[in-house]
Amino acid sequence: MPMDLSTYIMQLNDAIPAENGPNLAYLLRPTSPHGKELVKEFRNPSRATLGRYEGCMQSPWDDIAIQYVLVCTHVAKKRYIEAFKEESQLVSQFLSKFFTENRGWTLPALFSILRDLRDLAMDADLHAKYNGQKCECMEESARIIAKAFGHCMTDRVSPPDQSRKWGVYYVVGLVLKSYFRIKRISLSKNILRALEANNDIPPLEAFPRSHQVTHRYYIGMLSFLDEEFAKAEEELTLAFYNCLIEAHSNQERILAYLIPLRILKGHLPSTELMRRFPVLDEIFSPFVTAIRKGNLKAYDQALEKWESRLLELSLWLSLEKARELCLRGLFRRMWVATGKGTRIPISMFHTALKVSGTDMTEEEAECLVANMIYRNFMRGYISHEKQMVVLAATNTFPRAVDRPSPLTMI
């Protein structure tokens, strides 16, 4: 049965007193079937033509119902900037005049309208960019979502099991996604500081698993960008193992950063894992194969081939740094080929580099060997006078994961 605005308002009137959060979320979604039916009822609606519905239900829901019709109309006609502006007003009315006066049953509706706000902002910015216009809807949506975070945090009257605080991590996830999208990542720290300062929020482990995964992913990403690699690996590992297997694209997004972090520690991904993620396999397998074979030329070719994609993902520096593992592999293969001796002329290392396609002088080769010893990829010292590398008799090439940091040796 087709739904007109009067029926829609009746359904809102039923959902709100019943505290039916999921149904309220459905009713506020512009892409729901009833949204398209309301567009057909009002061919070209405006606030003036819809004014007769003001006062038809308790404020702010009469205004929210009118805003909803306007949003649906703009979406149907692909007027994304106008749709975003109307959705912004809908969200602001919901937050200031309804959400703060109610308990956690309203969270499904909050999540739904904030997602719609973010999606409309993305569509609006893309549409503006395509048409040569300037639009900052994503930035505005991040500001509104951050305000919703504050309203979740400040619930001090609801019983613990019905608190709006159960929406904190979901909303934080939306805020962080928005900041990453508009490349205002530094603003994330303000939100996280506010989160850490509130001692009344339940532990992260008590929240739905999807909220945990999103939060750990972004904490891992922020740590990665700050070069706090140990924390980044810990958070991304927890995010990956808690991510649903069906959420393949989310797993792929996590692994795009977890794989390079693991490579830096000398843990190369298995063939079986890479087969499950063909996009990542195409990017990372050349690096993994080159490390296993100690093939510097192949590694450098992979860096050159994937440079633009790696820069886009902020991964180029990490994989350039992992080149040391490939160099370690090359030197170790040469050491094995020469009988695992403890005294090897620098010229042998120079020859190994030349065979691998790296053109440099013997002095430059000596510098590389010295750096590998300093970085604890090899154990030994250089006798410059005799042009000889004196290697340790045991654990000559420590595993990357076991080697101490060079800073601890000073």
Secondary structure, DSSP 8 states (H G I E B T S, - for coil): ----HHHHHHHHHHHTTTT-HHHHHHHT-TTSHHHHHHHHH-SS--TTTTGGGTTSSSTTHHHHHHHHHHHHHHHHTT-HHHHHHHHHHHHHHHHHHTGGGS-GGGHHHHHHHHHHHHHHHHHHHHHHHHTT----HHHHHHHHHHHHHHHHHT--SS-GGG-GGGGHHHHHHHHHHHHHHTT-GGGHHHHHHHHHH-TTS--GGGS-HHHHHHHHHHHHHHHHHTT-HHHHHHHHHHHHHHS-TT-HHHHHHHHHHHHHHHHHTT----HHHHHH-HHHHHHHHHHHHHHHHT-HHHHHHHHHHTHHHHHHTT-HHHHHHTHHHHHHHHHHHHHHHTTS-SEEEHHHHHHHHHHTT----HHHHHHHHHHHHHTTSS-EEEETTTTEEEE-SSSSS--TTT---GGGG-
